[in-house]
Structures are given as structure tokens and as C-alpha cells.
Amino acid sequence: MKYFRFARWDYLVLVLSVYPFMIIVAYLILGDDYFTPVTFFYATLLALPVSTASWVTHIMTANFLRDLLPSHTSTTKRILIQLPIYFILTQIGICFGTYLVFHLVHLAHEPMSWQSFKPLIYAGFILNVIATSSHEGMILFDKWKISLVETEQLKKINLQRQLDSLKSQVNPHFLFNSLNCLSALINTDPPKASEFLDEMSKVYRYLLRSNDTELTTLTSELQFAHSFFHMLKTRYGGGIALHVDVNQDYNDYLLPPLTLQLLIENAVKHNMILKDQPLIIKVFTSAGGVLTVTNNLQKKNSKILSNKVGLQNIATKYQLLHHVDIDIKNGPDDFSVTVPLIKNQVYESINS
């Protein structure tokens, strides 16, 4: 049947509320005679199916009302409808049980007075209030747990969308700058332009692959950075230098793809590159699992047009993935950006 369904808390209500109430009702009807062995056995045996049938009827009514008024905003309305219905059903069950005790199996020797019956009415009302409140409370608790799971899923979906958006910003940004470099080389040095194009194809393959992952190993990122720097070296020659000093213990640590490319590109974009005054970029790790990219400051005289994709992109990725900030220092002689390296185990625990 459609409404013949039970949750685990329904069985808890049966065991912790209905059956104890059954014992109280039996005692109120029979008095001390209830605890004599024969009376206790037959009265309990009689009350079990009556109380169970009453419980099933209550649950089916609750399921019907829950389907009729499913919204959490209808909780008060459901309770106000349930209480009188449950009260009537409970009294029917009590009256039926009393009839069986007095007229069918003759367990009681004296007729039951109205004064003796009134406590049963009060007890039934109290039981209905407790059972209904507990039942609705458990339903709200389950809905709350489901809403937490759904909220967490929505957060993950939203984070993924934001990450995908950040990745889509990097690709055209990198392609635009690379094509500008290639265009300049074609006019000034065609052989270097050809070499630049070869390196550009290698670098862009890595860039496209990076769209499929949120994090990459430091080893992979360094290999890509060397390829990217080779493109810069093709164009600028002795005007630029890269020094890498990385502790191999951090090779398998993770960071967002293209982090080094964006930091190196940021240094090139904002500084003069001269053969007699080279731009020196240093990449190194430090204790605590952090990676620093630093360059000497030799700012360009002209104003640089910037859409602020680079550093903002990295900072946002770290906030989304690891809830930490990157450290940017702009000193009198150098500029540095320090990013945390993420352990594989930490990343897996965050996304589990």
C-alpha cells in the first residue's frame, strides 16, 4: 500500500512509547490484578496486537498527511491535524481493548467506572503529543541532514564552475600574449620565430591538458615552466634568466596548474628586460612546504595595461581549493609571491 511504509524512528516510537503506554493502560484498567501471572500474560498478549494495530494506523495517517502537506512550512498545520485524529484513534484503541478485557476474556472482575476511564484519556492525549512531536522532530532532523548534503553538493558544483571559469580566463590570456611575441619575431628574426612556434605548441598542449585537473605535481609544473621559459629565452636572449632551487622532497606536492607560468609571465610583463640588465627570476622552496617565485625590480617606465588575470587567478584558485591566501611582497628591490604546496593526503581529505 502507498501509505504502508515505515522509517526506523517509527519502530523506536513503537518500542519506546506505544508498548510502555500499553502497559500503563492495562494497569489502569486492571489495577494490581494486572501483575498476577495469568492476567499479565493474557492481558499483554491481548494488548500487543491492539497497540500494534493502533500504531500502524497512526503511521499510515502520518504518511498520508505528509504526502498531502509535504512542505516543512506545513509542519504546524500537520501537527494540528494529526493531534485530534491521533487522539480519536487512540481512544478507539483503548475502548476496543477495554471491551475485550471486560466482555470477551473477562480478565477484570469489576466494571470500569468513568473516574477510572478519565486517566486513560489524559494519558492517551499526553502520549499523542509526545509521539507526534518526536515524529515530526525526527522528520525535520532528517530533512536538515539532507539539506546539509545538498548544500555541500551545491558548494562543490559552484566551486567547480568557478575553477572552470578561471581556467577559461588563462587560455585566451596566454594565447594572446604568445601570438604577440610570435608576431614580433616573424618580422625581426624568422628562424627564432620558427623555434618559438615549436616551443609554443609544446607549451599549449600542456596548457590544454591542465583544463582536466584542479591540481598538478610540482615536478610537472616545473617541467612546464622550463618549456615556457625556453619560449621567453628565444625572444629575449640574455635579457632574462631563470634560477630554480627546489627541494626534491616536495616533488610530489600539488599546486594549481599554470601557477609558475602566470608568475613568470607577471614578472616579464611588469619589468624591463635588457641584456646589460637582465631580469632574474628565482624559483625555490622553503621549509613548511611553500614555493616562492621572486624577481628583481626594474619596472617599465610606461604604464602597463593589465586585466589582473594572473595573480588574482592564482589567489582565487587557492582560496577555492585550499582556503589559504598566497603571500605577495613588493619590496624596494624585488617582488615575490609565495604559494603553499598541498600534500596529496590533505587534498584527498578535503575532497572526500
C-alpha positions in Angstrom: 0.0 0.0 0.0 1.1 3.5 -0.7 1.0 4.7 2.9 2.2 1.4 4.4 5.8 2.5 4.9 7.9 2.9 8.0 11.1 4.7 8.9 13.5 3.4 11.6 12.2 6.0 14.1 8.7 4.7 13.7 9.9 1.4 15.3 11.6 3.4 18.0 8.3 5.1 18.8 6.6 1.7 18.9 9.1 0.2 21.3 9.7 3.3 23.5 6.2 4.9 23.5 3.4 2.6 22.4 4.3 -0.6 24.2 5.1 1.2 27.5 1.8 3.1 27.2 0.1 -0.2 26.6 1.3 -1.4 30.0 0.1 1.8 31.7 -3.3 1.4 30.1 -3.5 -2.3 31.2 -2.6 -1.3 34.7 -5.2 1.5 34.8 -7.9 -0.9 33.6 -7.0 -3.9 35.8 -5.2 -2.4 38.8 -3.0 -4.6 40.8 -4.6 -7.7 39.3 -2.6 -7.0 36.1 0.6 -8.2 37.7 -0.8 -11.6 38.6 0.9 -14.2 36.3 -2.1 -15.4 34.4 -3.7 -11.9 34.0 -0.4 -10.3 33.0 0.2 -13.0 30.3 -3.3 -12.8 28.7 -3.7 -9.0 29.1 -0.3 -8.4 27.5 -1.0 -10.9 24.8 -4.2 -9.2 24.1 -2.8 -5.7 24.2 0.1 -6.3 21.8 -1.9 -6.7 18.6 -4.3 -3.9 19.6 -1.5 -1.4 20.3 0.4 -2.5 17.2 -2.7 -2.1 15.0 -3.2 1.4 16.5 0.5 2.2 15.8 0.2 1.1 12.2 -3.0 3.2 11.8 -1.2 6.2 13.2 1.8 5.8 10.9 -0.4 5.4 7.8 -2.3 8.6 8.8 1.0 10.4 9.3 2.3 9.3 5.8 -1.0 10.4 4.2 -0.7 13.8 5.8 3.0 14.1 4.9 2.1 13.4 1.3 -0.8 15.8 1.4 1.3 18.6 3.2 4.9 17.8 2.3 6.5 21.3 2.8 8.4 22.0 6.0 6.4 25.2 6.3 3.3 22.9 6.7 4.7 21.3 9.9 2.5 23.2 12.3 -0.6 22.5 10.2 0.2 18.8 10.0 0.6 18.7 13.8 -2.7 20.5 14.4 -4.5 18.0 12.1 -2.6 14.9 13.5 -3.3 15.5 17.2 -7.2 15.3 17.1 -7.0 12.4 14.6 -4.5 10.5 16.8 -6.5 11.3 19.9 -9.6 9.7 18.4 -7.7 6.7 17.1 -6.1 6.2 20.5 -9.4 6.4 22.3 -10.9 3.9 19.8 -8.0 1.5 20.6 -8.4 2.0 24.3 -12.2 1.4 24.1 -11.7 -1.7 22.0 -9.1 -3.0 24.4 -11.3 -2.3 27.4 -14.2 -4.1 25.7 -12.1 -7.2 25.1 -10.9 -7.2 28.7 -14.3 -6.8 30.3 -16.7 -8.6 27.9 -14.6 -11.1 25.8 -11.9 -12.6 28.0 -13.3 -11.4 31.4 -9.9 -10.5 32.9 -11.5 -7.8 35.1 -13.9 -8.7 37.8 -15.4 -5.2 38.4 -16.9 -2.9 35.8 -14.8 0.1 34.9 -16.1 3.5 36.1 -15.9 6.9 34.4 -13.5 8.0 37.1 -11.2 5.1 36.2 -11.5 5.8 32.5 -10.6 9.5 32.6 -6.9 8.8 33.3 -6.8 6.8 30.2 -8.0 9.8 28.2 -5.4 12.1 29.7 -2.6 9.5 29.2 -3.7 9.0 25.6 -3.5 12.7 25.0 -0.1 13.1 26.5 1.2 10.1 24.5 -0.1 11.6 21.3 1.6 15.0 22.0 4.9 13.3 22.8 4.7 10.8 19.9 3.7 13.5 17.3 6.3 15.9 18.5 9.0 13.2 18.4 7.9 12.0 15.0 7.8 15.5 13.4 11.1 16.3 15.1 12.8 13.3 13.5 11.3 14.2 10.1 12.7 17.7 10.4 16.1 16.3 11.6 16.3 14.0 8.5 15.3 16.9 6.2 18.0 19.0 7.8 20.6 16.4 7.2 19.5 16.0 3.6 19.7 19.8 3.2 23.3 19.8 4.6 24.3 17.2 2.0 22.6 19.1 -0.8 24.2 22.4 0.3 27.6 20.7 0.3 27.0 19.3 -3.2 25.9 22.7 -4.4 29.1 24.3 -2.9 31.2 21.7 -4.8 29.4 22.3 -8.0 29.8 26.1 -7.6 33.5 25.7 -6.8 33.9 23.6 -9.9 32.2 26.2 -12.0 34.4 28.9 -10.6 37.5 26.9 -11.3 36.4 26.2 -14.8 35.8 29.9 -15.3 39.3 30.7 -14.0 40.8 28.1 -16.4 39.0 29.6 -19.3 40.5 33.0 -18.4 44.0 31.6 -18.6 43.9 30.1 -22.0 43.0 33.2 -24.1 45.3 35.3 -21.9 48.2 33.0 -22.6 47.4 32.6 -26.3 47.0 36.4 -26.8 50.5 37.1 -25.3 52.1 34.3 -27.2 50.7 35.4 -30.5 52.0 38.9 -29.8 55.5 37.5 -29.2 55.3 35.4 -32.3 54.2 38.3 -34.4 57.1 40.4 -33.3 59.6 37.6 -34.0 58.3 36.9 -37.5 59.3 40.4 -38.6 62.6 40.6 -36.8 64.0 37.0 -36.7 62.2 34.3 -38.8 64.4 31.4 -37.6 63.7 32.3 -34.0 60.0 32.6 -34.8 60.0 29.0 -36.1 61.8 27.8 -32.9 59.3 29.9 -30.8 56.4 28.3 -32.6 57.7 24.8 -31.9 58.0 25.6 -28.2 54.7 27.3 -28.2 52.9 24.1 -29.5 54.5 22.0 -26.7 53.5 24.5 -24.0 50.0 24.9 -25.3 49.5 21.1 -25.3 50.3 21.2 -21.6 48.0 24.1 -21.1 45.1 22.3 -22.7 45.8 19.2 -20.6 45.7 21.4 -17.4 42.0 22.0 -18.0 41.3 18.5 -17.0 42.7 18.7 -13.5 42.4 21.0 -10.5 46.0 20.4 -9.2 49.2 19.1 -10.6 52.5 18.0 -9.1 55.4 20.3 -8.6 57.5 18.2 -10.9 55.1 18.6 -13.8 54.7 22.3 -13.2 58.5 22.8 -13.2 58.8 20.9 -16.5 56.2 23.1 -18.0 57.9 26.2 -16.5 61.2 25.3 -18.2 59.4 24.9 -21.5 57.6 28.2 -21.1 60.9 29.9 -20.1 62.5 28.5 -23.2 60.0 30.5 -25.3 60.9 33.6 -23.4 64.6 32.9 -23.8 64.0 32.5 -27.6 62.7 36.0 -27.7 64.7 37.9 -25.1 68.0 36.0 -25.2 70.4 37.1 -22.4 67.9 39.7 -21.1 66.2 37.1 -18.9 67.4 34.3 -16.6 65.7 31.6 -14.5 67.2 30.0 -11.4 65.4 27.0 -9.9 66.3 25.6 -6.4 63.7 23.2 -5.3 63.9 20.6 -2.6 63.1 17.2 -4.1 61.1 16.2 -1.1 58.4 18.5 -2.5 58.3 17.0 -6.0 55.0 15.2 -5.4 53.3 18.1 -3.7 50.5 19.8 -5.5 49.6 23.2 -6.8 47.2 24.7 -9.3 48.3 24.1 -12.9 50.0 27.1 -14.7 50.9 28.8 -11.4 54.5 29.1 -12.4 53.7 30.3 -15.9 51.4 33.0 -14.5 54.1 34.2 -12.0 56.9 34.2 -14.6 54.6 36.0 -17.1 53.7 38.5 -14.4 57.4 39.3 -13.9 58.0 39.7 -17.6 55.0 41.9 -18.1 55.9 44.5 -15.4 59.7 44.7 -15.7 62.2 45.9 -18.3 64.2 43.1 -20.0 67.7 44.3 -21.0 70.8 42.3 -22.0 73.0 44.5 -19.8 70.4 44.5 -17.0 68.7 41.1 -17.1 65.5 40.2 -15.4 66.4 37.4 -12.9 63.6 35.1 -11.9 64.2 32.7 -9.0 62.0 29.7 -8.0 62.7 28.0 -4.7 61.1 26.0 -1.9 61.3 26.7 1.8 60.6 24.8 5.0 56.9 24.3 5.7 56.1 23.3 2.1 55.9 26.7 0.3 57.1 27.7 -3.1 58.4 31.2 -3.8 58.9 33.0 -7.1 60.9 36.2 -6.9 62.3 38.7 -9.4 64.5 41.8 -9.2 62.5 45.0 -9.7 63.2 47.1 -12.8 59.8 48.5 -13.6 58.9 49.7 -17.0 58.5 53.4 -17.4 55.3 53.2 -19.4 52.0 52.3 -17.8 51.2 48.7 -18.2 47.7 47.7 -19.4 46.5 44.8 -17.2 43.3 42.9 -16.8 44.7 41.5 -13.5 44.1 37.9 -14.5 47.5 36.4 -13.3 47.9 37.0 -9.5 44.1 37.2 -8.9 43.6 33.9 -10.8 46.2 32.2 -8.5 44.8 33.7 -5.3 41.3 32.7 -6.2 42.2 29.2 -7.0 44.0 28.7 -3.7 41.0 30.2 -1.8 38.6 27.8 -3.6 40.8 24.7 -3.3 42.6 25.1 0.0 41.1 28.1 1.8 44.5 29.8 2.2 46.0 33.0 0.9 49.1 33.5 -1.2 51.8 35.9 0.2 52.7 38.8 -2.1 55.6 41.0 -1.1 56.5 44.1 -3.1 59.9 45.3 -1.7 62.2 48.1 -2.8 64.5 45.8 -4.8 62.4 42.7 -5.6 58.9 41.3 -5.9 58.0 37.9 -4.6 54.9 35.6 -4.5 54.8 32.7 -2.1 52.3 29.9 -2.6 51.6 26.9 -0.4 52.3 23.4 -1.7 49.5 21.0 -1.0 50.0 17.4 0.2 48.2 14.7 -1.7 46.7 13.4 1.5 45.4 16.8 2.6 43.8 17.4 -0.8 42.1 14.0 -0.8 40.7 14.5 2.7 39.2 17.9 1.6 37.5 16.4 -1.4 36.4 13.1 0.2 
